[in-house]
Amino acid sequence: MQIQFPSRLIIIIFSLLAIVYLIGIFVIEIIDIDSSQYASISLEMLRNGSYLEVIHRYKDYLDKPPFLFWINTVSYRIFGLNEFSFRFPSFLFTILGVFSTYKLGRLLYTYRVGIISAIVLSTCQAWFLFNHDVRTDTILAGAVIFSVWQITLFLRKNKLLHLFLGFTGVAIAMMEKGPIGLIVPVLAFGSEFFFKREWKNIFRWEWLLALLILAVLLAPMTYGLYLQFGWEGPEFFYWTQSFGRITGENVWKDDSTVFYFTHTFLWAFWPWMFLAYFGVGQKFWNIFKDKFRSIKETEVITLGGFVLTFISLSTSNFKLPHYIFVVFPLAAIITAHTIDRILSNLPENPKLFKIFFQVQFWSCVILMIFALLLNIGSFPMTNLLFWIFPIVMFGLAFYFARKEFSSLYRLVLPSVFTLIGLNFLMNINFYPQLNQYHTGTVIAEYVKKQDLPNDKIYFYDVGSHAFDFYTRFHHLDIKGGELSEVLEQEGDIWIYTNTVGEKYVEENNIEVLEKVKFDHFHVTSLKIPFLIPSTREKYIDKRMLIHIKS
């Protein structure tokens, strides 16, 4: 009989996780660039009532689909304008994603695999990050794994309700980030059908019904895009924005290699990354040993969905770390199945368990050292009461690593409690202190305290969506000669700028009534020298508010 986690322990783990997640949702300010931009666009949608046509700073916006803005607008109406109301809809999809991962893991394998899958997903580092630094990928990942779970149920039970729910999930994913919401399920189930030679499943008439469901649910977004941009709008979302990054039609490019996501996965899926990679390799090895013969019991949905999507995204001309997060629920199931196999084969192969126990244990030790360095050396946490929680968590990690406990506890729980302790420290102390250098929110607070007129504040050479959100005003950007024109019209204005704007004011002999400077650092691009207090000053830029007169 398999050893299971008792229900009481599962409740404790997810309760502790909820505490850490909610601290991040309530305590950490919304930071530039993407997250604050989405918060600002949602605010603008709330103000102008334009739900089919997305506007940003009074201009047409064609970059992301509207679903995130729609649900954020609803949340703003219910909970008001604050960090919680912006992050809460995404948090709900995080819960949906974790639950769907559990249900799919249980459906494909066993109850134990399902539970471990949910624990792995909710404790990987990326999942903590994008619940306070909200991206479109937060909802995307939850909607995609929900759709895969429901379509799997449809294939097994043949009930149209599951087909409808599955493609509702696909529609939400596409309204959140375009065709990738459909591509992942297609690659997942396409792999399964081809490997098992289930040709009848490929040509089921129900897929035509599914396409109809999809078309109906996507109609409002498609119509809005057409109204706003003509045919260019639908073409951009359904082709250029996604496939265009592979074909070269999309102008966004960077110098990343095809191995970009290979090393991104190492930190983003920490501390489960080595188990995940081993699990993928093991699955391929077993298929290879079987000479690619179809085996009914072999599960390929997670393998195909993860690997083929991983490869597709790796060939893109433009990559950011969070693009790969969409397949993390599938990676969590692969990881959980790998853990389950290691534990089940422990009597025959104890060496494998010993290897991965050491890997997980020392990964935890590295994370603890990392957490202490950041929260003692870099940004010291002076509130001693806040240290109680992470110390207890780190203590539990060592406690459950002892030989007195079952192999299940020893392999899984140290990582779980380490990640909970680490991210408590990050959410309660590190990120809030780091945000002292995030001038969008700092300057917004200054503007509110000094009661400065927002309609007289302009961006010059820099911008900040967070500044717009926290001042509840969408500020205009002015350039070069426009400054003199605006000054003539207004008499006096404030400019939110950097040293470039300061130099322009000095060189053009513009009268300065007041100047306030703020320390600035791009907090989403951390560098080790910045984290060291003695060298930090060298990496700090300046942002400033300059009150100038015509």
C-alpha positions in Angstrom: 0.0 0.0 0.0 1.3 3.4 -1.0 2.2 5.9 1.8 0.0 9.0 1.5 0.1 12.5 3.0 -2.6 12.6 5.7 -5.4 15.1 5.0 -4.5 17.2 8.0 -0.9 17.7 6.7 -2.2 18.6 3.2 -4.5 21.2 4.8 -1.6 22.6 6.8 0.7 22.9 3.8 -1.9 24.7 1.6 -2.9 27.0 4.5 0.8 28.0 4.9 1.1 28.5 1.2 -2.1 30.7 1.2 -0.6 32.9 3.9 2.6 33.5 1.9 0.7 34.1 -1.4 -1.7 36.5 0.3 1.1 38.4 1.9 2.6 39.0 -1.5 -0.8 40.0 -2.9 -1.6 42.5 -0.1 1.9 43.8 0.9 4.0 44.2 -2.2 3.4 47.3 -4.4 2.7 46.8 -8.1 6.0 47.2 -9.9 6.8 48.4 -13.4 6.8 47.3 -16.3 4.3 44.7 -17.4 2.3 44.2 -14.2 1.8 47.9 -13.6 0.9 48.5 -17.2 -1.9 45.9 -17.0 -3.1 47.5 -13.8 -3.1 50.9 -15.5 -4.9 49.7 -18.6 -7.5 48.1 -16.5 -8.0 51.3 -14.6 -8.4 53.2 -17.9 -10.9 50.6 -19.1 -12.9 51.1 -15.9 -12.9 54.9 -16.4 -13.8 55.1 -20.1 -16.1 52.1 -20.2 -14.5 50.9 -23.4 -14.6 47.1 -23.0 -14.3 45.9 -26.6 -11.7 48.5 -27.6 -8.6 48.6 -25.3 -7.1 52.0 -24.8 -3.8 52.9 -23.1 -2.9 56.5 -22.2 -5.6 57.7 -24.5 -4.2 55.7 -27.5 -5.3 52.4 -29.2 -3.5 49.4 -27.6 -2.6 46.3 -29.6 -0.3 44.0 -27.7 -2.3 41.8 -25.3 -5.8 40.3 -25.5 -8.5 41.9 -23.3 -9.5 39.1 -20.9 -7.1 40.3 -18.1 -8.4 43.8 -18.4 -12.0 42.7 -18.3 -11.8 40.7 -15.1 -9.6 43.3 -13.5 -12.2 46.0 -14.2 -14.8 43.8 -12.6 -12.6 43.3 -9.6 -11.9 47.1 -9.3 -15.7 47.7 -9.2 -16.1 45.2 -6.4 -13.0 45.8 -4.3 -11.9 49.3 -5.3 -8.6 50.4 -6.7 -5.8 48.6 -4.8 -3.2 45.9 -5.1 -5.6 43.2 -4.0 -8.3 43.9 -6.5 -5.7 43.9 -9.3 -4.1 40.6 -8.3 -7.2 38.7 -7.0 -8.6 37.5 -10.3 -5.2 36.0 -11.2 -5.0 34.4 -7.8 -8.3 32.7 -8.4 -6.9 31.2 -11.6 -3.8 30.1 -9.7 -6.1 28.2 -7.4 -8.0 26.8 -10.4 -4.6 25.8 -12.0 -3.4 24.0 -8.8 -6.7 22.2 -8.4 -6.8 21.2 -12.1 -3.3 19.9 -11.9 -4.3 17.8 -8.9 -7.3 16.4 -10.7 -5.4 15.7 -13.9 -2.6 14.0 -12.1 -5.0 11.9 -10.2 -7.0 11.1 -13.4 -3.9 10.1 -15.3 -2.1 8.3 -12.5 -3.1 8.0 -8.8 -4.4 10.1 -5.9 -0.8 10.3 -4.6 0.5 11.6 -7.9 -2.3 14.2 -8.0 -1.5 15.5 -4.5 2.2 15.7 -5.1 1.5 17.4 -8.5 -0.5 20.2 -6.7 2.2 20.6 -4.1 5.0 20.7 -6.6 3.2 23.3 -8.8 2.3 25.6 -5.9 5.8 25.5 -4.3 7.9 26.1 -7.5 9.5 29.6 -7.4 7.7 30.9 -10.5 4.3 30.3 -8.9 5.2 32.6 -6.0 6.6 35.2 -8.3 3.8 35.7 -10.7 1.1 35.9 -8.1 2.4 39.3 -7.0 4.1 40.3 -10.2 1.0 39.5 -12.3 1.5 38.7 -16.0 -0.9 37.4 -18.6 0.7 34.0 -18.1 -0.8 33.6 -14.6 -4.3 33.2 -16.0 -3.0 31.5 -19.1 -1.4 28.6 -17.2 -4.5 28.1 -15.0 -6.9 28.1 -18.0 -4.7 25.8 -20.1 -4.3 23.1 -17.4 -8.1 23.3 -16.7 -8.8 22.8 -20.4 -6.5 19.8 -20.6 -8.1 18.2 -17.5 -11.6 18.7 -18.9 -10.8 17.5 -22.4 -9.2 14.4 -20.8 -12.5 13.8 -18.9 -14.4 14.2 -22.2 -12.2 11.6 -23.9 -12.8 9.1 -21.1 -16.4 9.8 -20.2 -17.7 11.1 -23.6 -19.8 13.8 -22.0 -20.3 17.0 -23.9 -20.3 19.1 -20.7 -16.6 18.3 -20.3 -16.0 19.3 -24.0 -17.7 22.6 -23.4 -15.8 23.3 -20.2 -12.5 22.3 -21.8 -12.9 24.6 -24.7 -14.2 27.4 -22.5 -10.8 27.1 -20.8 -9.1 27.2 -24.2 -11.1 30.3 -25.1 -10.1 32.1 -21.8 -6.5 31.2 -22.5 -6.7 32.6 -26.0 -8.4 35.7 -24.8 -5.6 36.0 -22.3 -2.6 35.4 -24.6 -3.5 34.3 -28.0 -3.1 31.0 -29.9 -0.7 29.5 -27.3 -3.9 28.7 -25.3 -4.9 26.3 -28.1 -1.5 25.2 -29.1 -0.6 23.5 -25.8 -3.7 21.3 -25.6 -3.3 20.4 -29.3 0.3 19.4 -28.8 -0.6 17.5 -25.7 -3.5 15.4 -27.1 -2.0 15.2 -30.6 1.0 13.5 -29.0 -1.3 11.1 -27.2 -3.3 10.2 -30.3 -0.3 9.7 -32.6 1.7 7.7 -30.1 -1.2 5.4 -29.2 -2.5 5.4 -32.8 -5.9 6.5 -31.7 -6.9 7.7 -35.2 -10.6 7.8 -34.4 -10.0 10.4 -31.7 -8.4 12.7 -34.3 -11.4 12.6 -36.5 -14.2 12.8 -33.9 -17.2 15.0 -35.0 -17.2 16.6 -31.6 -14.1 18.6 -32.5 -16.2 20.6 -35.0 -18.6 21.4 -32.1 -15.5 22.4 -30.1 -14.4 24.8 -32.8 -17.9 26.3 -32.8 -17.8 26.8 -29.1 -14.4 28.4 -29.4 -15.6 30.7 -32.2 -18.7 31.8 -30.2 -16.7 32.5 -27.0 -13.9 34.4 -29.0 -16.5 36.4 -30.9 -16.6 39.5 -28.6 -12.8 39.8 -28.6 -12.5 39.3 -32.3 -15.3 41.8 -33.0 -13.6 44.4 -30.7 -10.3 43.9 -32.5 -11.9 44.4 -35.8 -13.8 47.5 -34.7 -10.6 49.0 -33.4 -8.0 48.0 -35.9 -9.8 46.5 -38.9 -8.5 43.1 -40.1 -5.1 43.9 -38.7 -6.3 43.4 -35.2 -7.5 39.7 -35.5 -4.6 38.9 -37.7 -2.2 40.3 -35.1 -3.6 38.2 -32.3 -4.3 35.0 -34.2 -1.1 34.9 -36.2 1.6 37.7 -36.0 1.9 37.9 -32.2 2.5 34.2 -31.7 3.5 32.4 -35.0 5.1 35.6 -36.3 7.8 35.2 -33.6 8.9 32.0 -35.3 8.4 33.0 -38.9 10.1 36.4 -38.3 6.9 38.5 -39.2 6.9 39.8 -35.6 9.3 42.7 -35.2 10.2 41.7 -31.6 13.6 40.0 -31.5 16.4 39.4 -29.0 19.7 37.7 -28.9 18.6 34.7 -26.9 19.5 31.2 -28.0 17.3 28.1 -28.3 18.6 27.1 -24.9 17.2 30.1 -23.2 14.3 28.3 -21.5 16.5 25.3 -20.6 18.4 27.4 -18.0 15.4 29.6 -17.2 13.5 26.4 -16.1 16.3 25.7 -13.6 15.5 28.7 -11.5 11.8 29.1 -12.3 10.9 25.5 -11.4 13.2 25.4 -8.4 13.5 23.2 -6.3 11.9 20.5 -8.5 13.8 21.2 -11.7 16.2 18.2 -11.6 13.4 15.8 -10.9 11.4 17.2 -13.8 14.2 16.9 -16.3 15.0 13.4 -15.0 11.3 12.5 -15.4 11.2 13.8 -19.0 14.4 11.8 -19.8 13.0 8.7 -18.1 9.8 8.9 -20.1 11.7 9.2 -23.4 14.0 6.4 -22.4 11.1 4.0 -21.7 9.5 4.8 -25.0 12.8 4.3 -26.8 13.4 1.0 -25.0 9.9 -0.1 -26.1 10.9 0.8 -29.7 8.1 3.3 -29.9 5.5 0.7 -29.8 2.1 2.0 -28.6 1.4 0.9 -25.0 -2.1 1.6 -23.7 -0.9 2.4 -20.2 1.8 4.9 -21.3 0.7 8.5 -20.7 2.0 11.0 -23.3 -0.4 13.9 -22.7 1.9 15.6 -20.2 5.1 14.7 -22.0 4.0 15.9 -25.4 2.4 19.0 -24.1 5.5 19.9 -22.1 8.3 19.0 -24.5 6.7 20.1 -27.8 5.6 23.4 -26.3 9.0 23.9 -24.8 10.6 23.3 -28.2 8.2 25.6 -30.0 8.7 28.5 -27.5 12.5 27.9 -27.7 12.5 28.6 -31.4 10.8 32.0 -31.0 12.8 35.1 -31.9 11.8 36.8 -28.7 11.7 35.2 -25.3 11.0 36.3 -21.7 11.2 34.0 -18.7 7.5 33.9 -18.0 6.6 32.6 -21.5 7.5 29.1 -20.4 5.3 29.1 -17.2 2.3 27.9 -19.2 3.7 24.3 -19.2 4.6 24.2 -15.5 1.4 22.4 -14.5 2.3 19.6 -17.0 5.9 19.6 -15.6 4.5 19.3 -12.1 2.6 16.1 -13.1 5.7 14.7 -14.7 7.7 15.5 -11.6 5.1 14.0 -9.3 5.0 10.8 -11.3 8.8 10.7 -11.2 8.7 11.0 -7.4 6.0 8.3 -7.2 8.2 5.9 -9.4 11.3 6.6 -7.3 9.4 5.8 -4.1 7.6 2.7 -5.6 10.9 1.3 -6.9 12.8 2.1 -3.7 13.3 -1.6 -2.7 14.8 -2.5 -6.1 16.7 0.8 -6.6 17.5 2.6 -3.3 20.4 4.4 -4.9 18.1 6.6 -7.1 16.2 7.7 -4.0 19.5 8.5 -2.2 20.7 10.6 -5.2 17.5 12.7 -5.4 17.2 13.1 -1.7 20.7 14.6 -1.6 19.8 16.8 -4.6 16.7 18.1 -3.0 18.3 18.5 0.5 21.2 20.5 -0.8 19.0 22.6 -3.0 17.1 23.5 0.2 20.3 24.4 2.0 21.3 26.6 -0.9 17.9 28.4 -0.8 18.2 28.9 2.9 21.6 30.5 2.6 20.3 32.6 -0.2 17.3 33.7 1.9 19.5 34.7 4.8 22.0 36.6 2.7 19.2 38.7 1.1 17.3 39.3 4.3 20.2 39.9 6.6 23.1 41.2 4.4 21.3 42.9 1.5 18.1 44.2 3.0 18.1 43.4 6.7 14.8 42.5 8.3 14.8 44.2 11.7 11.4 43.0 12.9 12.4 40.0 15.0 8.8 38.7 15.2 8.8 38.2 11.4 11.8 35.8 11.8 9.8 33.3 13.8 7.8 32.0 10.8 10.7 31.3 8.4 12.9 29.9 11.2 10.1 27.4 12.0 9.7 26.5 8.3 13.5 26.0 7.9 13.5 23.9 11.1 10.6 21.7 9.7 12.6 21.2 6.5 15.5 19.7 8.5 13.1 17.9 10.8 11.4 16.0 8.0 14.7 15.2 6.3 15.6 12.8 9.1 15.7 9.0 8.5 13.0 8.4 11.0 10.4 9.6 8.5 9.1 7.8 5.4 10.8 8.2 2.1 7.8 10.3 0.8 8.2 12.8 3.6 11.9 13.0 3.3 11.9 13.5 -0.5 9.1 16.1 -0.6 8.5 18.0 2.6 12.0 19.6 3.1 11.6 21.4 -0.3 8.0 22.4 0.5 8.8 24.0 3.9 12.0 25.6 2.5 10.1 27.4 -0.3 7.4 28.5 2.1 10.0 30.0 4.5 12.0 31.6 1.6 9.1 33.3 0.0 7.7 34.5 3.3 10.9 36.4 3.8 10.9 37.7 0.2 7.2 38.9 0.4 7.3 40.3 3.9 10.7 42.0 3.7 12.8 41.8 0.6 10.4 43.0 -2.1 8.9 45.8 0.0 12.4 47.1 0.8 13.5 46.6 -2.8 10.6 48.8 -3.9 12.2 51.8 -2.2 14.1 52.0 -5.5 11.0 51.6 -7.6 10.4 55.2 -8.1 7.0 54.9 -9.8 5.3 54.1 -6.5 7.6 56.3 -4.4 7.0 59.4 -6.5 3.3 58.7 -6.6 3.2 58.7 -2.8 5.1 62.0 -2.8 2.7 63.6 -5.3 -0.3 62.5 -3.1 1.3 63.8 0.1 2.2 67.2 -1.5 -1.2 67.3 -3.2 0.4 68.2 -6.5 -1.9 68.7 -9.5 -1.8 65.5 -11.7 -3.0 67.3 -14.7 0.2 69.4 -14.7 2.6 66.5 -14.4 4.1 65.1 -17.6 6.7 62.3 -18.4 9.9 63.4 -20.1 12.2 60.7 -21.4 10.9 58.2 -18.9 7.5 56.8 -17.9 5.9 54.7 -15.2 2.7 52.8 -15.4 2.9 52.3 -11.6 2.9 56.1 -11.2 -0.2 56.3 -13.3 -1.9 53.6 -11.3 -1.1 54.9 -7.8 -1.9 58.5 -8.7 -5.1 57.3 -10.4 -4.3 59.5 -13.5 -2.9 58.7 -16.9 -0.1 61.2 -17.6 1.0 62.3 -21.0 4.5 62.0 -22.4 6.2 65.0 -23.9 9.4 65.2 -26.0 12.0 67.8 -26.8 10.4 70.9 -28.3 6.9 69.9 -27.0 8.1 70.9 -23.6 8.2 74.6 -24.5 4.8 74.5 -26.2 3.2 72.9 -23.1 4.9 75.4 -20.8 3.5 78.3 -22.9 0.0 76.9 -22.6 0.2 75.9 -18.9 2.5 78.6 -17.5 4.1 76.1 -15.1 4.3 72.3 -15.0 6.0 69.4 -13.3 8.0 66.9 -15.3 8.7 63.3 -14.1 12.1 62.7 -15.6 15.7 61.6 -15.3 19.1 63.2 -15.8 18.3 63.6 -19.6 15.4 65.8 -18.7 17.3 67.7 -16.1 20.1 68.4 -18.6 17.5 69.6 -21.2 16.0 72.1 -18.7 19.5 73.4 -17.7 20.7 73.8 -21.3 17.5 75.7 -22.4 17.6 78.0 -19.3 14.1 77.0 -18.2 13.3 78.4 -14.8 13.2 75.8 -12.1 10.9 76.4 -9.2 11.6 73.1 -7.3 13.4 69.9 -7.9 13.0 66.7 -5.9 15.3 63.7 -6.6 14.7 60.0 -5.9 17.0 57.0 -6.0 16.0 54.6 -8.8 16.9 51.1 -9.8 15.2 48.8 -12.3 14.0 46.3 -9.7 13.1 43.6 -12.2 16.7 43.4 -13.4 18.6 42.7 -10.2 22.4 42.6 -10.2 24.6 41.2 -7.5 26.6 44.4 -6.9 23.3 46.2 -6.3 22.4 43.7 -3.6 25.6 44.5 -1.8 25.0 47.6 0.4 28.6 48.8 0.0 28.5 48.8 -3.8 24.8 49.7 -4.3 25.2 53.4 -4.8 27.2 52.9 -8.0 24.2 51.2 -9.6 21.5 53.7 -8.6 20.1 56.1 -11.1 18.1 59.2 -10.4 14.5 60.0 -11.2 13.1 63.4 -10.3 10.2 65.7 -10.2 11.1 69.2 -11.6 8.7 72.1 -11.2 9.4 74.4 -14.1 8.0 77.8 -15.2 7.6 79.3 -18.7 
